[in-house]
Amino acid sequence: MGETRWLDDDEMRAWEGFLAAGALLNRRIEQQLKEEAGLSHAQYEILVRLERAPGGELRMTELADALLTSKSGLTYQVTQLEKAGLVRRRACPTDVRGIFAVLTEEGRRTLHSAAPGHVALVRRLLIDHLTRDQLAVLADGLGAVGRRLRDDAGE
């Protein structure tokens, strides 16, 4: 297997910073969305993806892929959104196994109501603490990691 390449001080600092920032950001975002909109972060992201999609709908498999979640996890979240009247499902007319998640008007209103507070929090906790150069480096670096992980998962 070879010798372990231990993390040096800078690498460890980056790793620990990534872990702490991710956990703390996620906790605060979950809290804010639950309190202000009655949504989980996953549910908010589902509404965002559906609003961006043509016709406000996506196949469940495409939605799971876009959100980097399991089909069962997505099914649970969509069921909760469906119970709240924010999303509905419809069968695919060309594939009996295909199901679409469709954003309802109530879902669109809920998203538009939740978005300003969510964006303000993301700005306050992350974006406004970084320079434009830092944002570019962060986006490039995490984008490269994400692409690599997606490529590795496709093998």
N, C-alpha and C positions, 0 to 999 in steps of 0.2 A: 504494500500500500504506500510506502514511502514515509518520509519524515513529515511531521505536522508543521505546517507553516503558521505559527502563532501570530496573532495580530500584534503589530507594534503599537506604540502609544497613540499615534495619530489615527490609526485604523480602529483601535478600541474606542477612542473618543468619538469617532464618527458613528460607529455601531451603537454605542450607548446613547448618543444623542438622537439617533434615528429611532431607537426603541422608546425612549422617554417621550420624545415629541409626538410620535405616532399614538402612543397610548393616551397621553394627556389630551391631545387634540380630539381623538375619537370619543373620549369620555365627555368632554365639554360639548361637542357637537351633538352627541346622543341626548344629553341633558337638555340642551337648548331646544332641539327639535321636539322632544317629548313634551316639554313644558309649554312651548308656544304653539305647536301645531298638532300635538297628539300623534306624531309620527316617529318611527325609528329612523336612523340614518339610512338603513337599507331601503326602507319604504320611500323616503325622500328621493333617493337615487333612482328608484324604479320610476317614480313620477317624472323626474327630469328626463330620463331616457325615452319614456313614452312621449313626452311633449315634443322632444326633438325629432322623433321619428315621423316619417310621412304618414299622414292620416291619424297620428296619435296612437299608432299600434305597432307591435312587434311580435313575432313568433316567440313563444316562451323560450325555445332553445337559443335564439339570437339574444334575447334579453339576459339569459343566464350567462352566456359567453361575454356579453358587454360588461356585465357587473362582476365577472370573475367569481361566480358563486355556483353552488351545486343546483341541479334541477329541483331537488327536494327542498332545499333552502328557499329557492325562488318561489316554489309552489306555496310554501307556508306564508311567505310575505304577501304574495298576490292574493291569497285567500283572505288574509286580514284586510287588505285594501279593498277587496271585493265586498266584504261584510260592511265596510264603512261607506260603500257607494262611490269610491274613488276610482275604481278600475272595474271593468267587466271582462269576461272572457268570451271569445267566439271561436267556433270551429273553422278550420281552414277549408275552403270549398274545394281545393284540389288535392288535399292530403288528409285522409280520415284520422291520422294520428296527430296532425298538426293543430295546435291551439294558439290563438293570438291573445295577448293581453292588450286591452284597449282602454285608453284614458277617457274617463267620463268628464262631463262639464264640471261636476262637483270636484273631481280630482284636479282639474285644471285650476279651479278657483282656490283650492287648498294649497296647491303648489305656488301659485302667484302670491298668496297670503304669507306663506312660510319663507319664500325666497329672500326677501329683504333682510330679515333677521339672521338667516343662515349666512348670507353673503357678508353681512356686517361682522358676524362672529369670525368667519374665516379670515377676513381682512384684519380684524383686531388681534387674533391669535397667531396668525402666520404671515400673511402677505405684507402687512405694514411694518414688520420687523426686519424685512430683508431689502437690500438694495436691488436695483434692476439687474446688476451683474450677478448677485447671489441668486436671484430668482432664475436667471438663465442657466446658471450652473446646476441648481437644484433640478430644474425641469429636464435639462439634458442628461444629468446623471441618473435620476430616477427613471426617466424614459428609457435609457439604455438598459437598465436593470430589468424593467418591465418587459421590454422586447425580448431580452435574453430568456427570461423565465417563461414567457409565452412560447418561444421557439423550442425550449427544452421540453415543455409540456406536450408539444405537438409531435415529439419523436416517438 
